[in-house]
Amino acid sequence: MQPASETPATPSGRLHRARALYRNVSKRRTAWLLLKDTVNSCIEYRILGLAAEAAFFTLLSVPPLLLSMIGLLGYVDAWTGADTIESLQANILEASRTVLSDQGVREIAEPILHDVMKGGRPDVISIGFLFALWSGSRAVNVFIDTITVMYGLDGVRASSRPVCWLSCCSSWPC
């Protein structure tokens, strides 16, 4: 065994093997083979599907988180002042007009926003945070699965342990 400060006499690893394998191959051909292997790996391990799933759960967690934060404003109204909440409400309605029609803003966005912002809403806050936590944790799990697959550690990471731990903790009587 050699000390860490010394370099090995013969280089090892993927880069050395790739250089030895493609020594007499042109750079254009090497680029083509690299692109082809990357696309084949992505198709084989369904990377595009995992990326779409991660994006879905990430976007799914944003609206309940924002709704919970807006519901939380009813409790901090005394600290922030009425003009802060009114300006925030106007900004949210103006932003929703870029996505919804005027009728959609009047019939959907305004009533929901007035209902949530009129006072402290513990039901909206708790359910929104729980839903955002669930979908956000699912998104992180998919990100970890994608990274695990791409780095070739598919069988190394045990995913059943956290699930068992979480189910045991959630079923524990309080």
C-alpha positions as CSV (number, residue, x, y, z in Angstrom):
1,M,0.0,0.0,0.0
2,Q,1.3,3.4,-0.9
3,P,1.1,6.7,1.1
4,A,-1.5,9.2,0.0
5,S,1.1,11.7,-1.1
6,E,2.5,9.4,-3.7
7,T,0.9,9.0,-7.1
8,P,0.4,5.5,-8.5
9,A,2.8,4.3,-11.1
10,T,0.0,3.4,-13.6
11,P,-3.2,5.5,-13.6
12,S,-6.4,3.7,-12.9
13,G,-10.1,4.5,-13.1
14,R,-12.7,5.2,-15.7
15,L,-10.8,8.0,-17.4
16,H,-7.7,5.9,-18.0
17,R,-9.8,3.0,-19.3
18,A,-11.7,5.3,-21.6
19,R,-8.5,6.8,-22.9
20,A,-7.0,3.3,-23.5
21,L,-10.2,2.1,-25.2
22,Y,-10.7,5.1,-27.5
23,R,-7.0,5.9,-28.1
24,N,-7.2,5.5,-31.9
25,V,-10.7,7.0,-32.3
26,S,-11.2,10.5,-33.6
27,K,-12.6,13.2,-31.3
28,R,-15.8,13.5,-33.4
29,R,-16.4,9.8,-33.1
30,T,-15.7,9.9,-29.3
31,A,-18.2,12.7,-28.9
32,W,-20.8,10.7,-30.9
33,L,-20.2,7.6,-28.7
34,L,-20.4,9.7,-25.5
35,L,-23.7,11.3,-26.7
36,K,-25.1,7.9,-27.7
37,D,-24.2,6.2,-24.4
38,T,-25.6,9.1,-22.4
39,V,-29.0,9.0,-24.3
40,N,-29.1,5.2,-23.9
41,S,-28.5,5.5,-20.2
42,C,-31.2,8.1,-19.8
43,I,-33.7,5.9,-21.6
44,E,-32.7,2.8,-19.8
45,Y,-32.9,4.3,-16.4
46,R,-36.0,6.5,-17.2
47,I,-34.2,9.7,-16.2
48,L,-36.7,11.9,-18.1
49,G,-39.6,10.3,-16.3
50,L,-37.9,10.9,-12.9
51,A,-37.1,14.5,-13.9
52,A,-40.8,15.0,-14.8
53,E,-41.9,13.4,-11.6
54,A,-39.6,15.7,-9.5
55,A,-40.9,18.8,-11.3
56,F,-44.5,17.7,-10.8
57,F,-44.1,17.2,-7.0
58,T,-42.1,20.4,-6.7
59,L,-44.8,22.4,-8.4
60,L,-47.4,20.6,-6.4
61,S,-45.9,21.8,-3.2
62,V,-45.7,25.5,-4.0
63,P,-49.5,26.5,-4.0
64,P,-50.3,25.0,-0.6
65,L,-47.1,26.5,0.9
66,L,-48.1,29.9,-0.4
67,L,-51.7,29.5,0.8
68,S,-50.4,28.5,4.2
69,M,-48.1,31.5,4.4
70,I,-51.0,33.8,3.4
71,G,-53.2,32.2,6.1
72,L,-50.4,32.8,8.6
73,L,-50.6,36.5,7.8
74,G,-53.9,36.7,9.8
75,Y,-52.0,36.0,13.0
76,V,-49.3,38.6,12.4
77,D,-51.6,41.3,11.2
78,A,-51.0,43.4,14.3
79,W,-47.2,43.4,13.7
80,T,-47.3,44.1,10.0
81,G,-50.1,46.6,9.8
82,A,-53.2,46.7,7.6
83,D,-51.6,48.5,4.7
84,T,-49.0,45.6,4.3
85,I,-51.7,43.0,4.0
86,E,-53.8,45.1,1.6
87,S,-50.8,45.8,-0.7
88,L,-49.9,42.1,-0.6
89,Q,-53.5,41.2,-1.5
90,A,-53.4,43.7,-4.4
91,N,-50.1,42.3,-5.7
92,I,-51.4,38.7,-5.5
93,L,-54.6,39.6,-7.4
94,E,-52.6,41.5,-10.0
95,A,-50.2,38.6,-10.5
96,S,-53.2,36.2,-10.8
97,R,-54.6,38.4,-13.6
98,T,-51.6,37.4,-15.7
99,V,-52.7,33.8,-15.5
100,L,-56.5,34.0,-15.1
101,S,-59.1,36.0,-16.9
102,D,-60.8,38.9,-15.1
103,Q,-63.9,36.7,-14.5
104,G,-61.6,34.0,-13.0
105,V,-59.9,36.5,-10.7
106,R,-63.3,37.9,-9.6
107,E,-65.0,34.5,-9.0
108,I,-62.1,32.3,-7.9
109,A,-59.0,34.2,-6.7
110,E,-60.6,37.1,-4.8
111,P,-63.1,35.1,-2.7
112,I,-60.4,32.6,-1.7
113,L,-57.9,35.3,-0.9
114,H,-60.5,37.3,1.1
115,D,-61.5,34.2,3.0
116,V,-58.0,33.2,3.8
117,M,-56.7,36.6,4.8
118,K,-59.7,37.8,6.9
119,G,-58.2,36.3,10.1
120,G,-56.1,33.5,11.4
121,R,-57.0,30.3,9.7
122,P,-55.4,27.3,11.5
123,D,-57.2,24.8,9.2
124,V,-55.7,26.3,6.1
125,I,-52.3,26.7,7.7
126,S,-52.1,23.1,9.0
127,I,-53.5,21.3,6.0
128,G,-51.5,23.5,3.6
129,F,-48.3,22.9,5.4
130,L,-48.9,19.2,5.7
131,F,-49.7,18.9,2.0
132,A,-46.6,21.1,1.1
133,L,-44.4,19.0,3.4
134,W,-45.7,15.7,1.8
135,S,-45.2,16.8,-1.8
136,G,-41.9,18.6,-1.1
137,S,-40.5,15.5,0.6
138,R,-41.7,13.3,-2.3
139,A,-39.9,15.7,-4.7
140,V,-36.7,15.5,-2.7
141,N,-37.0,11.7,-2.6
142,V,-37.3,11.7,-6.4
143,F,-34.3,14.0,-6.7
144,I,-32.3,11.6,-4.6
145,D,-33.5,8.6,-6.6
146,T,-32.4,10.3,-9.8
147,I,-29.0,11.2,-8.5
148,T,-28.6,7.7,-7.2
149,V,-29.4,6.1,-10.5
150,M,-27.2,8.5,-12.5
151,Y,-24.2,7.8,-10.3
152,G,-24.7,4.0,-10.5
153,L,-25.6,3.5,-6.8
154,D,-28.9,2.0,-7.5
155,G,-28.5,-1.0,-5.2
156,V,-26.5,0.7,-2.5
157,R,-29.1,3.1,-1.0
158,A,-31.6,1.3,1.2
159,S,-34.9,3.2,0.7
160,S,-37.0,1.0,2.9
161,R,-35.4,2.0,6.2
162,P,-36.7,5.7,6.2
163,V,-40.1,4.6,5.1
164,C,-40.4,2.0,7.9
165,W,-39.1,4.6,10.4
166,L,-41.6,7.2,9.3
167,S,-44.5,4.7,9.4
168,C,-43.6,3.6,12.9
169,C,-43.3,7.2,14.1
170,S,-46.6,8.2,12.5
171,S,-48.5,5.3,14.0
172,W,-47.1,5.8,17.5
173,P,-49.9,6.8,19.9
174,C,-49.5,10.3,21.4
